[in-house]
Amino acid sequence: CYLFISGSHDLPEHASSMGYVTIHEMFHIFQISNYLGLTNNYDDELKISGKISGDGDEHKPYWMEGPAVYFSHLYYSRYVNDMSHFKNEMRNGLYSCYCSDGKPSIRERYLNGPKLYNVTWESDWAVGYQVGAWFIAYLINIHGEEKIFEFWYNTQTGKLFAENFEETFGKDYRTYVDEFENFIRNNNESAVM
């Protein structure tokens, strides 16, 4: 139901994007399938998924989109046996502006903007998606890939995001975001990569 490929991905220079965009959308199907139908209240579903987290009730992209971005590039790169794609996408997702209008890099916008869990689609969707992917990379470096999947399987219990995150990763998400931000702030590109 959420899987689609838009016409923009048929351009020759975007041929590989059909692969990773498909994986991205399929990851959303996996995420949503674990909590869909647990409640009749849409806002409660969003609080289970982490789409509503942080301060306020605005929808935040980092926890839904970050894993989809990260795993789409990782799985695509593994499939085509070319990890340079993954490394390039991750590098561009932090150290480029991810735009064509001359904005500062994603890293600069993130470090000078709201906390990751307060970035909305409207405030800077690219920071939510791309820094969200880096946050997933950070967690995977500490806990391994399976912990990310464990979180999504645990949404089947109906636990809200904050409780599920802390039980899965051993710390609350705000603490982990602070630690992640310090890592990004205090390391050069080579160390981060």
KAWO-V9701 format. One record per residue. RES is the residue in one letter. NEAR is the number of other C-alpha atoms within 10 Angstrom. Layout:
# KAWO-V9701
res:RES near:NEAR
res:RES near:NEAR
This chain:
# KAWO-V9701
res:C near:6
res:Y near:9
res:L near:13
res:F near:12
res:I near:13
res:S near:8
res:G near:8
res:S near:11
res:H near:15
res:D near:13
res:L near:11
res:P near:9
res:E near:8
res:H near:11
res:A near:12
res:S near:16
res:S near:19
res:M near:19
res:G near:19
res:Y near:21
res:V near:21
res:T near:15
res:I near:21
res:H near:24
res:E near:20
res:M near:18
res:F near:21
res:H near:16
res:I near:16
res:F near:14
res:Q near:20
res:I near:19
res:S near:14
res:N near:18
res:Y near:21
res:L near:18
res:G near:13
res:L near:15
res:T near:12
res:N near:9
res:N near:9
res:Y near:12
res:D near:14
res:D near:16
res:E near:23
res:L near:21
res:K near:18
res:I near:27
res:S near:26
res:G near:23
res:K near:22
res:I near:24
res:S near:24
res:G near:18
res:D near:11
res:G near:9
res:D near:13
res:E near:15
res:H near:20
res:K near:27
res:P near:27
res:Y near:31
res:W near:23
res:M near:21
res:E near:23
res:G near:23
res:P near:24
res:A near:27
res:V near:27
res:Y near:24
res:F near:20
res:S near:23
res:H near:25
res:L near:20
res:Y near:17
res:Y near:23
res:S near:19
res:R near:13
res:Y near:11
res:V near:11
res:N near:10
res:D near:12
res:M near:16
res:S near:10
res:H near:17
res:F near:19
res:K near:15
res:N near:12
res:E near:18
res:M near:22
res:R near:17
res:N near:16
res:G near:23
res:L near:25
res:Y near:15
res:S near:18
res:C near:19
res:Y near:17
res:C near:11
res:S near:7
res:D near:7
res:G near:9
res:K near:12
res:P near:14
res:S near:18
res:I near:23
res:R near:21
res:E near:16
res:R near:16
res:Y near:23
res:L near:15
res:N near:9
res:G near:14
res:P near:13
res:K near:16
res:L near:25
res:Y near:22
res:N near:21
res:V near:25
res:T near:21
res:W near:16
res:E near:10
res:S near:13
res:D near:16
res:W near:16
res:A near:24
res:V near:28
res:G near:28
res:Y near:27
res:Q near:28
res:V near:28
res:G near:26
res:A near:26
res:W near:24
res:F near:24
res:I near:24
res:A near:20
res:Y near:19
res:L near:18
res:I near:14
res:N near:10
res:I near:11
res:H near:14
res:G near:13
res:E near:14
res:E near:9
res:K near:15
res:I near:17
res:F near:14
res:E near:14
res:F near:20
res:W near:22
res:Y near:15
res:N near:19
res:T near:24
res:Q near:16
res:T near:13
res:G near:19
res:K near:17
res:L near:19
res:F near:25
res:A near:19
res:E near:13
res:N near:23
res:F near:21
res:E near:16
res:E near:13
res:T near:18
res:F near:17
res:G near:11
res:K near:13
res:D near:16
res:Y near:19
res:R near:16
res:T near:11
res:Y near:17
res:V near:17
res:D near:13
res:E near:13
res:F near:19
res:E near:18
res:N near:12
res:F near:14
res:I near:21
res:R near:14
res:N near:11
res:N near:11
res:N near:10
res:E near:11
res:S near:7
res:A near:9
res:V near:14
res:M near:11
